[in-house]
Amino acid sequence: MMRTRPLKVALLGCGVVGSEVTRIMTTHADDLAARIGAPVELAGIAVRRPDKVREGVPAELVTTDATALVKRGDIDVVIEVIGGIEPARTLITTAFEHGASVVSANKALVAADGAALHAAAEANGADLYYEAAVAGAIPLVRPLRESLAGDKVNRVLGIVNGTTNFILDKMDSTGAGYSEALDEATALGYAEADPTADVEGFDAAAKAAILAGIAFHTRVTIDDVHREGLTEVTAADIASAKRMGCTVKLLAICERAADGASVTARVHPAMIPLTHPLASVREAYNAVFVEAEAAGQLMFYGPGAGGAPTASAVLGDLVAVCRNKLAGATGPGESAYTRLPVSPMGAVITRYHISLDVADKPGVLAQVATIFAEHGVSIDTVRQSGKDGEASLVIVTHRAADAALSSTVGALRELDTVRGVASIMRVEGE
Amino acid sequence: MMRTRPLKVALLGCGVVGSEVTRIMTTHADDLAARIGAPVELAGIAVRRPDKVREGVPAELVTTDATALVKRGDIDVVIEVIGGIEPARTLITTAFEHGASVVSANKALVAADGAALHAAAEANGADLYYEAAVAGAIPLVRPLRESLAGDKVNRVLGIVNGTTNFILDKMDSTGAGYSEALDEATALGYAEADPTADVEGFDAAAKAAILAGIAFHTRVTIDDVHREGLTEVTAADIASAKRMGCTVKLLAICERAADGASVTARVHPAMIPLTHPLASVREAYNAVFVEAEAAGQLMFYGPGAGGAPTASAVLGDLVAVCRNKLAGATGPGESAYTRLPVSPMGAVITRYHISLDVADKPGVLAQVATIFAEHGVSIDTVRQSGKDGEASLVIVTHRAADAALSSTVGALRELDTVRGVASIMRVEGE
């Protein structure tokens, strides 16, 4: 029962992802038609630089006027792979107003303004899908939004940025420092010329916001996500992790508080045990753990970026949105009914690995231990080593609130015998 | 915009899974209502033994007349967790005829008769969902059916039976033989009193049929799946795998042929390298690799069975089916448009590990190598060892067709110098 009138698709952006989308829509048109129940046709491709040679991209479809394209009125689905806030936001909103559904790969926009976009979609009876915004081809948005819709997710923990994982993997396997590993990532095309969005954790924080919102059925924006990048991670930190049977990963962690009344979302480097499955995620791969009440612990693993994997996620959404169009229905929209507040980082409960440079004299450990006790942070292990009048203390704590740890560290810095806090790193995945 | 009239659900079966479904529907009714957009209510629970005490199951809902329940006419969704072919098949078909959609966890039925069930659903404008039929709570059916709907899946390879993985994991970690490991699995509740369905690979073969059908958009039944259980796997095989840097897993493997014109589906024990992520899947966990043209290699991991995980998958489907009902739409039905034939095992191309007991005299290796060459099977490595007049040859081949390997082994058995074929095991995941 194939409909013969094709569904019309407008593509906004024709870079690495857009050109893969075009290629697959062209070469696999018959498969897409069979799966959708109607042919699907590229009606226009909006680009900034029309003169750029794009192999396999029909020149007659290319336009620089994205606004006119989304306003045409005969467009069924708009695929947005431009990225960034504007003009993407205005184009998507305009698309909804002109009757189109939208498939987007834009993590920054969804993380900043997802609620407004969902509202605009709903007001116009349209779909907004964005599987490609989180972890490339790895199905995460749909499993959280649909497969786990009858379950209660308590935790999402994962590696959602390939660039930083590549850098940390290199540091771990070669002993290189951060700059050296970043240079290699840049040379190999894993890091962009301006790596800020990746190495400062903005990219991962956007994904954490999206995942937390869907997982906990509440609104979480990128501004709610505590964010620390990996630029401060040193070769010494990695070596220290190794001595503990750990490695360092940049993790995105979204958690429901123990009392269920709030959630937290954060991105930061953390030590995880080598026995944890995330420890063996190599190079630019992504992997995400989801812990749900009934399902238990699930893991999703795969390539987290790249043109073809991202295009795969875009096209899966395209098929779903087209099916919905044909059925005269829409898929699941925003689910934010729990209205759970997002607590600040201070409320997060976790463990800490702290390296202190201290004076090499008797009584220092007792002083330090007293500070920890006074702030309610319980110590799990201490390793003391000294040479040449200098000494270091490596302390691993039991689980404590981040705020308590911060006060502890503040107080430690006041001690004359503590010459410096060499590093503080959270310990996760135990 | 919550609808106040509840959607009515009939539950068929109230064992381990059914009672978890009941528990979650009762304790999480508000969440389910918010996610569906209407309250959902258990209208009846069909059981065989009404007198059995079931904590948390409302006695007034319990009936022994499943047929009358599905014929009531006011049931929106039937959840079938009875298992087996009959009466499940008749009840599901009757449910469709009376206007209900169906969520099933019944791998045996879907693998035997999925096409007819899908046709019955479609004829009645109803949904048939069965995420719980494959790998418990791990989202696989939905990702394959929806997330990868715009991609071309070439291979699905995984551990989809927890009982046999538990047994093989014990054999690997303790050196135990098959019977001993099975006894432990039984004692711990991982194996049923009659373990046939698990250890002979029927359960995994049903899942392989379902996964292959969805992945390749064609019809695959359990009869199309080549099936070997793990009852013949010996402690010696496991030790042999270890010497090769491998472990033994019972794998379900669905592949598209290199020319794209056919598919294969099989379940058998195989050696996989310890470096492969499936090698580290412990105890009763499941994990499935999916290789797609654009997405690359994805992995899905989690608990493959158990009441709560299976209930999680059932309830995810329940939410989706209820949303479809409210929208007056149906989700994706059967997609079998490729009509790709399923080739027999002989057409499968893979590698082999073969142990031969041979006479300890010169020229035996030459004889054996000649047989391999005559049948077009190329040898990768040979390890020869001998003691007390007996000798053994351990041969690992390059990739070859299963039919060619079978003829090779047939010819080897004819050689006077070959006293026996101690074991043949495929090598996968390289």
Interface residues (C-beta under 8 A of the other chain):
Chain A: E20 I24 H28 D31 L32 A34 R35 E131 G136 A137 I138 P139 R142 P143 E146 S147 L148 A149 G150 D151 K152 H217 P277 S280 A292 E293 A294 A295 G296 Q297 L298 M299 F300 Y301 G302 P303 G306 A308 P309 A311 S312 A313 V314 L315 G316 D317 L318 V319 A320 R323 N324 A327 G328 A329 T330 P332 S335 Y337 T338
Chain B: E20 I24 H28 D31 L32 A34 R35 E131 G136 A137 I138 P139 R142 P143 E146 S147 L148 A149 G150 D151 K152 H217 P277 S280 A292 E293 A294 A295 G296 Q297 L298 M299 F300 Y301 G302 P303 G306 A308 P309 A311 S312 A313 V314 L315 G316 D317 L318 V319 A320 R323 N324 A327 G328 A329 T330 P332 S335 Y337 T338
